[in-house]
Each structure stands twice: as structure tokens, then as C-alpha cells.
């Protein structure tokens, strides 16, 4: 397929891509999102259709199938990606709709008010790597399709089914909940058997009182010189310990 040239910074398609990167409501209305970077786009293209592919001259021969291919200048790619030295590949894909059965899985994550997109993306990447099966996000959690979240997840956000639910709806499902909290019981003293859900809370405030008062709490033993772990680190440790070292 011969690529179409897209060289103007003011082209409507360029403005569309920038809005996809910056604006959650626009992404939801469009039902598409923007992926940036060679590895992410190539990995995602193996299992998800690429609607539009945008490449600079040095990447014209990249083996990615797309409905449409656009040749863009380095300057346009910088504009699309908001990076001074982008890799030269970006893609538009449909937002996946795979969150229908998130509550029925054996290994569930609940993200309760996580505010840093990099932390959320890292947790998604870890969850996919450790074969957790779904995620439920409370409404005050940052958008998993935020550009920093996508970058940190390396696109694995697309692979883990997720949905949004209020704390009240989550509690009404009678899940076996374990809440990560530094005042909780040592994870070495707890036993776990699926189905279960691990609740990971806000970076500084921690999990909500609603979850704390209604669920078992677990903590990672650590040196007294350390007050706490970053939520992405703590969540990754807990995911591994719970999933692969059941008692």
C-alpha cells in the first residue's frame, strides 16, 4: 500500500491525533486512541487491528498491516507525539471493549483512586505479565489510556479486561477482598485462594475507608527505615506473592 503524505502541522488529522493524546472525553467520543513508539505499535499490531499508521521516511518499510498508512515529516511526528526525538511511528486503534465480565474472574485487581498515570501503567504491565485476569477501576482513578499510562504499560492496558465501578457496587459483589495497607497483616501470615481481588489505593492517601472497614488488609514486611513503597512497586510485589505463593 502506497502511503499518503501528511506534512502540514495544521492538517485536521494531526489535530485529531493530538486531541486523542490529550483529551479523555475526545478519546471516548472517537472510540479510538493513539499509540506512540515502535515497540508498542509493533507489539499491539500482532493482536489488534491498526486503523491508521503514521511513519517517518526511515520507517516506511516497517512490517505492520494497517487500513491506511501516512508518511509524515519529523516535525509532524514531534507534534503528534509531543516528544523532541520521537521514534518515528505512531498508530490509531479502536478502544477495546473487553470489560464485560471483569467481576467473574479468579484474579482481580481493584485500582482505588490511583492518580499517577505512570504507576497505573506499570501496574497494568505487571498484571498482564503475572497473568492476573481483570481490573476494576473506581471512578476517581486516572485514565488508563492517558499517554503516560500507555507508555508505562507498553500497551498492555489493551490486553487486560477492565471496567469502572463504584466502591458500593464492588462491595455488593461479595468478592474476597484483600486491601494493600501498611497497617495490615503481614502477607507472609496470610493465605490466599481464588477467586479474590486485590485493592490498591491512592499513592499518598491509601485505600478508601470504605474498603478498609470491610475487607482484610495485607502489608509487605519492610525495614523500619522505610515508611512505604511506591504503589507500583508494592502492587507488583503483592501480585506476585498472592498469585504464585498461595498457602
C-alpha positions as CSV (number, residue, x, y, z in Angstrom):
1,X,0.0,0.0,0.0
2,X,1.4,3.4,-1.0
3,X,1.4,5.8,1.9
4,X,-0.4,9.2,1.8
5,X,1.8,12.2,2.6
6,X,0.8,14.2,5.6
7,X,3.1,17.1,6.0
8,X,1.1,20.0,7.3
9,X,1.1,20.7,11.1
10,X,-2.4,22.2,10.7
11,X,-4.0,19.2,8.9
12,X,-7.3,18.0,10.6
13,X,-5.9,14.5,11.1
14,X,-2.9,15.9,13.0
15,X,-5.3,17.9,15.2
16,X,-7.4,14.8,15.7
17,X,-4.3,12.8,16.8
18,X,-3.3,15.5,19.3
19,X,-6.7,15.5,20.8
20,X,-6.6,11.7,21.1
21,X,-3.4,12.0,23.1
22,X,-4.5,14.9,25.3
23,X,-8.3,14.6,25.9
24,X,-10.0,11.6,27.6
25,X,-13.5,12.8,26.6
26,X,-12.4,13.1,23.0
27,X,-11.0,9.6,23.0
28,X,-14.3,8.3,24.4
29,X,-16.3,10.1,21.8
30,X,-13.9,8.9,19.0
31,X,-13.7,5.4,20.5
32,X,-10.0,5.4,19.3
33,X,-6.7,6.1,20.9
34,X,-3.2,7.0,19.9
35,X,-0.1,4.7,20.3
36,X,3.3,6.1,20.1
37,X,6.6,4.3,19.6
38,X,8.0,1.4,17.5
39,X,7.9,-1.4,20.1
40,X,4.4,-0.6,21.4
41,X,2.9,-0.3,17.9
42,X,4.6,-3.5,16.7
43,X,3.5,-5.5,19.7
44,X,0.0,-4.3,19.6
45,X,-0.3,-4.9,15.8
46,X,0.1,-8.6,16.4
47,X,-3.3,-8.9,18.0
48,X,-5.1,-5.6,17.4
49,X,-6.1,-4.1,14.0
50,X,-4.2,-0.8,13.2
51,X,-6.7,1.7,11.8
52,X,-4.2,4.3,10.8
53,X,-0.4,4.1,10.8
54,X,1.9,7.2,10.8
55,X,5.6,6.8,9.9
56,X,8.5,8.9,9.1
57,X,10.6,8.2,6.0
58,X,13.1,5.9,7.9
59,X,10.2,3.6,8.9
60,X,8.4,3.2,5.6
61,X,9.2,-0.5,5.3
62,X,8.1,-1.5,8.8
63,X,6.1,-4.8,8.6
64,X,2.8,-3.6,10.1
65,X,-0.5,-4.0,8.4
66,X,-2.8,-1.0,8.6
67,X,-6.0,0.2,6.9
68,X,-4.2,3.4,6.0
69,X,-0.6,4.4,6.1
70,X,0.6,8.0,6.3
71,X,4.1,9.3,5.6
72,X,4.8,12.2,8.0
73,X,7.7,14.5,8.5
74,X,9.9,14.5,11.6
75,X,8.3,17.8,12.6
76,X,4.8,16.4,12.3
77,X,5.8,13.3,14.3
78,X,7.2,15.6,17.0
79,X,3.8,17.4,17.0
80,X,1.8,14.2,17.2
81,X,3.9,12.7,20.0
82,X,5.0,15.8,21.9
83,X,8.5,14.3,22.0
84,X,11.7,16.1,20.9
85,X,13.1,12.9,19.4
86,X,10.2,10.5,18.6
87,X,10.9,7.0,17.3
88,X,9.0,7.8,14.0
89,X,6.0,5.5,14.4
90,X,2.5,6.2,15.8
91,X,-0.8,4.4,15.3
92,X,-4.5,4.9,15.9
93,X,-6.5,1.9,17.1
94,X,-10.0,1.3,18.4
95,X,-10.5,1.4,22.1
96,X,-11.0,-2.2,23.2
97,X,-14.4,-3.2,24.6
98,X,-13.5,-6.2,26.7
99,X,-14.6,-5.3,30.2
100,X,-17.9,-7.1,30.4
101,X,-17.0,-10.0,32.7
102,X,-14.4,-8.4,35.0
103,X,-16.2,-9.4,38.2
104,X,-16.3,-13.1,37.3
105,X,-12.5,-13.7,37.1
106,X,-10.4,-15.5,39.7
107,X,-7.6,-12.9,39.9
108,X,-9.0,-9.4,40.0
109,X,-7.3,-6.1,40.7
110,X,-9.1,-3.0,42.0
111,X,-7.5,0.3,41.4
112,X,-8.9,2.7,44.0
113,X,-8.1,6.3,43.3
114,X,-4.6,5.8,41.8
115,X,-3.7,9.2,40.5
116,X,-0.3,8.8,38.7
117,X,-0.7,7.5,35.2
118,X,2.8,6.1,35.2
119,X,2.0,4.0,38.3
120,X,-1.2,2.8,36.8
121,X,0.5,1.8,33.5
122,X,3.2,-0.1,35.4
123,X,0.6,-2.0,37.4
124,X,-1.2,-3.0,34.2
125,X,2.0,-4.2,32.7
126,X,2.8,-6.3,35.8
127,X,-0.7,-7.6,35.9
128,X,-0.5,-8.9,32.4
129,X,2.9,-10.4,33.0
130,X,1.8,-12.2,36.1
131,X,-1.5,-13.4,34.5
132,X,-4.0,-11.5,36.6
133,X,-7.2,-11.7,34.7
134,X,-9.1,-8.3,35.1
135,X,-9.1,-4.9,36.7
136,X,-11.8,-2.7,38.1
137,X,-11.2,1.0,38.4
138,X,-13.1,3.2,40.8
139,X,-14.2,6.5,39.1
140,X,-11.5,8.6,40.9
141,X,-8.7,6.6,39.2
142,X,-6.6,8.2,36.5
143,X,-7.5,7.2,32.9
144,X,-5.6,4.1,31.8
145,X,-5.4,5.4,28.3
146,X,-3.6,8.6,29.4
147,X,-0.5,8.9,27.3
148,X,1.9,8.4,30.3
149,X,-0.1,5.3,31.4
150,X,0.0,3.8,27.9
151,X,3.8,4.5,27.7
152,X,4.4,2.9,31.1
153,X,2.2,-0.1,30.3
154,X,3.8,-0.6,26.9
155,X,0.3,-1.0,25.5
156,X,-0.6,-3.9,27.9
157,X,-3.6,-1.8,29.0
158,X,-5.3,-3.1,25.9
159,X,-4.7,-6.8,27.0
160,X,-6.2,-6.7,30.5
161,X,-10.0,-6.5,30.6
162,X,-11.1,-3.7,32.8
163,X,-14.2,-1.8,33.8
164,X,-15.3,1.1,36.0
165,X,-17.4,0.5,39.2
166,X,-18.2,2.5,42.3
167,X,-16.9,1.2,45.7
168,X,-20.5,0.4,46.6
169,X,-21.0,-1.7,43.5
170,X,-17.7,-3.6,44.1
171,X,-18.7,-4.4,47.7
172,X,-22.1,-5.6,46.6
173,X,-20.5,-8.4,44.5
174,X,-19.3,-10.1,47.7
175,X,-15.7,-10.5,46.4
176,X,-13.0,-11.9,48.6
177,X,-11.1,-8.6,49.0
178,X,-7.6,-8.0,50.2
179,X,-6.6,-4.4,50.7
180,X,-3.0,-3.3,50.5
181,X,-2.3,-1.2,53.6
182,X,0.9,-0.6,55.5
183,X,-1.0,-1.2,58.8
184,X,-2.4,-4.6,57.6
185,X,-1.4,-8.1,58.4
186,X,1.9,-9.4,57.0
187,X,1.4,-11.0,53.7
188,X,3.7,-13.8,55.0
189,X,1.0,-14.7,57.5
190,X,-1.9,-14.6,55.1
191,X,-3.3,-17.4,52.9
192,X,-5.0,-16.8,49.5
193,X,-7.2,-18.8,47.3
194,X,-9.0,-17.6,44.2
195,X,-11.4,-16.1,43.4
196,X,-10.1,-13.0,45.1
197,X,-9.5,-9.3,44.5
198,X,-6.5,-7.1,45.5
199,X,-7.3,-3.5,46.2
200,X,-4.5,-0.9,45.5
201,X,-5.1,2.6,46.7
202,X,-4.1,6.2,46.2
203,X,-0.3,7.0,46.3
204,X,-0.4,9.1,49.4
205,X,-3.9,8.7,50.9
206,X,-4.0,4.9,50.5
207,X,-7.2,2.9,50.0
208,X,-10.6,4.4,50.9
209,X,-12.1,4.0,54.4
210,X,-15.0,2.1,52.7
211,X,-12.6,-0.7,51.6
212,X,-10.5,-0.6,54.8
213,X,-13.5,-1.2,57.1
214,X,-15.0,-4.0,55.1
215,X,-12.0,-6.0,53.9
216,X,-8.9,-7.9,55.0
217,X,-5.8,-5.8,54.9
218,X,-2.3,-7.0,53.9
219,X,1.1,-5.4,54.1
220,X,4.6,-6.2,52.9
221,X,7.2,-6.6,55.7
222,X,9.9,-4.0,55.3
223,X,12.8,-2.3,57.0
224,X,11.8,0.2,59.7
225,X,13.9,2.7,57.8
226,X,11.4,2.7,55.0
227,X,7.9,4.2,55.6
228,X,6.3,2.7,52.5
229,X,6.8,1.5,48.9
230,X,5.6,3.3,45.8
231,X,2.2,1.8,44.8
232,X,3.5,0.4,41.6
233,X,6.3,-1.4,43.5
234,X,4.1,-2.6,46.3
235,X,1.4,-3.7,43.9
236,X,3.8,-5.7,41.8
237,X,5.2,-7.5,44.9
238,X,1.8,-8.3,46.2
239,X,0.6,-9.5,42.8
240,X,3.5,-11.9,42.6
241,X,3.2,-13.1,46.2
242,X,-0.5,-13.7,46.1
243,X,-0.6,-15.3,42.7
244,X,2.4,-17.6,42.9
245,X,2.9,-18.3,46.5
246,X,-0.5,-19.4,47.8
247,X,-0.7,-21.1,51.2
